[in-house]
Each structure stands twice: as C-alpha cells, then as structure tokens.
Amino acid sequence: MEVGPGCGEGNVRLQLLGVAGRGQGSLVDGRIFDTSLTRDPLVIELGQKQVIPGLEQSLLDMCVGEKRRVIIPSHLAYGKRGFPPSIPADAELHFDVELIALIRANYWQKLVKGILPLVGMAMVPALLGLIGYHLYRKASSPKISKKKLKEEKRNKSKKK
C-alpha cells in the first residue's frame, strides 16, 4: 500500500507496512461504538483487511500528526449486514482519527511479503511432480515377493 505525497517527506510515496493511530467511531446519531482514545494506539497493517475498507482508504493520504473527521458510507463499512448489536445495517459511520506514526516495511518484511508467496506457489507443482515421480518409480519397479527377498538375503549372506 502507498501513502500519498506531501507530508514533509519530499513528495515521495512511501512503501508502508502499516500505520498507528487513535480514533473514535460513531453513528450518525452520535452514539460511539468504538474508541482508542483511552488505550494504546491502534496499529494497522495496510492491505490485510484489519479495518473496514473506508477507514483504511482514508488513512492512506494522511500525514503524521494530522487529525481528520471521516464519513464512511455503508458500502465501505459493514453494508447491509451491519455489525450487531452496535452497528445497524446500512449505517453511515463517522470516525475522528489521528495518524500518529507510519510504520515502514524494512527489507526483510518486503521480501517476505513479496517473494515468499511466489515461492510457496512454485513449491506446490514441484512437490506434486516429486510425488508423481515416486509413485511412477514404485509402480514400474519389478515386484518381488517377501519370500524371494528373504531367499536372496540368505544367499548373499552365505556367499560372504
């Protein structure tokens, strides 16, 4: 995920792992359904669907220290199903958020996020190929009964 330019970072788009922020969510009638104002900041790993889509989208172009009131339509929140009992169906949500920190992905985190899934996908056909080869070799090898195998072992031991 990328954050928009213009936050004192020299107009550079940052590759981020996540963000840390505080906020409070309320319904149109003012009822508060969630708050992180009285606890540690919420750390969100971007792109992992840890929060509703509308909230994540609103965080992407914020700057550190910025406070914002975000109004999220129901289709970018919980939609027709809602989140009973605190959030009814088709509810428009209001969030007051403050972005406290950007959490940049280091080299290893980028590597794990980008390359590891590809390696995992490549391993599946390789393992299936190995299993198929093993089964083919096993099926095409000559069948020797246990009795003949014991006789061959005895003959070998007698020859020594």
C-alpha positions in Angstrom: 0.0 0.0 0.0 1.2 3.5 -0.6 0.6 6.8 1.1 0.0 10.0 -0.8 2.8 12.6 -1.2 3.0 15.9 0.5 3.6 15.0 4.2 7.0 16.6 4.6 8.7 13.5 3.0 9.9 15.3 -0.1 6.8 14.3 -2.1 8.0 10.7 -2.0 5.4 7.8 -2.0 6.3 5.6 0.9 6.1 1.8 0.9 4.5 1.1 4.2 3.8 -1.9 6.3 1.2 -0.1 8.4 0.1 2.9 10.4 -0.5 3.7 14.1 -3.4 5.9 15.0 -6.0 6.9 17.5 -9.7 7.4 16.8 -13.3 7.2 17.7 -16.1 5.8 15.7 -19.7 6.9 16.0 -23.0 6.5 14.2 -24.9 9.4 12.6 -26.9 9.9 15.8 -23.7 10.4 17.8 -23.6 7.0 19.6 -20.0 5.9 20.0 -19.3 2.3 19.0 -15.5 2.2 19.3 -12.7 4.4 20.7 -9.0 4.0 21.1 -8.6 7.4 22.8 -8.1 5.8 26.2 -5.9 2.9 25.2 -2.7 2.4 23.2 -2.8 3.5 19.5 -4.3 1.1 17.0 -1.6 -0.4 14.7 -3.0 -1.4 11.3 -1.1 -3.5 8.8 -2.2 -2.0 5.5 -3.8 -4.3 2.9 -4.7 -7.0 5.4 -8.4 -6.1 5.9 -7.9 -5.4 9.6 -10.3 -2.5 9.4 -13.2 -1.6 7.2 -12.2 -0.5 3.6 -13.4 3.1 4.0 -11.3 3.7 7.1 -8.1 2.2 5.5 -8.7 4.3 2.4 -9.0 7.4 4.5 -5.7 6.7 6.2 -3.7 6.4 3.0 -3.4 10.1 2.3 -3.0 11.4 5.8 0.2 12.9 7.2 1.7 12.1 10.6 0.0 14.3 13.3 -3.0 15.1 11.1 -6.4 14.8 12.6 -9.4 14.1 10.4 -13.2 13.5 10.5 -14.0 10.8 8.1 -17.6 9.9 7.0 -17.8 6.4 5.6 -20.8 5.3 3.6 -22.3 1.9 4.4 -20.9 0.2 1.3 -17.4 0.9 2.5 -18.2 -0.1 6.1 -20.4 -3.0 7.1 -23.1 -2.7 4.4 -26.4 -4.4 4.7 -25.3 -6.9 7.3 -24.1 -4.3 9.8 -22.2 -5.4 12.9 -24.9 -6.2 15.5 -25.6 -5.1 18.2 -23.6 -1.9 18.0 -23.8 -1.0 14.3 -27.1 -1.4 12.4 -27.4 -2.4 8.8 -26.7 0.2 6.1 -25.2 2.6 8.7 -23.1 5.5 7.7 -20.1 5.7 10.1 -18.2 8.8 11.4 -14.6 8.5 12.6 -12.4 11.1 14.2 -8.9 9.8 13.5 -5.4 11.0 14.2 -2.4 9.5 12.4 0.4 9.0 15.0 3.1 7.1 13.0 3.9 5.5 9.8 5.4 2.0 10.1 7.8 1.5 7.2 8.5 -2.0 5.9 12.1 -3.0 6.2 14.0 -5.0 3.6 13.1 -8.4 5.1 9.4 -7.6 5.5 9.2 -6.5 1.9 11.0 -9.7 0.9 8.7 -11.9 2.9 5.5 -10.2 1.7 6.6 -10.1 -2.0 8.7 -13.3 -2.6 7.5 -15.9 -0.1 4.0 -16.3 -1.6 5.6 -16.8 -5.0 8.0 -19.4 -3.6 5.1 -21.2 -2.0 3.1 -21.3 -5.2 6.2 -22.7 -7.1 6.6 -25.4 -4.4 3.2 -26.9 -4.9 3.8 -28.1 -8.5 7.3 -29.2 -7.6 6.0 -31.4 -4.7 3.3 -32.8 -6.9 5.9 -33.7 -9.5 8.1 -35.4 -6.9 5.2 -37.4 -5.6 4.2 -38.4 -9.1 7.8 -39.5 -9.9 8.0 -41.5 -6.7 4.7 -43.3 -7.5 5.8 -43.9 -11.1 9.1 -45.5 -9.9 7.3 -47.6 -7.3 4.8 -48.8 -9.9 7.3 -49.6 -12.5 9.8 -51.5 -10.3 9.7 -55.3 -10.5 7.6 -56.9 -7.9 9.5 -59.3 -5.6 7.6 -61.4 -3.1 8.8 -61.3 0.5 9.7 -65.0 0.3 12.1 -64.4 -2.7 13.5 -61.3 -0.9 14.4 -63.4 2.1 15.9 -66.1 -0.1 18.1 -63.5 -1.8 19.3 -62.1 1.5 20.2 -65.6 2.7 22.1 -66.4 -0.5 24.0 -63.2 -0.2 25.0 -63.9 3.4 26.1 -67.4 2.5 28.3 -66.2 -0.3 30.2 -63.9 2.1 
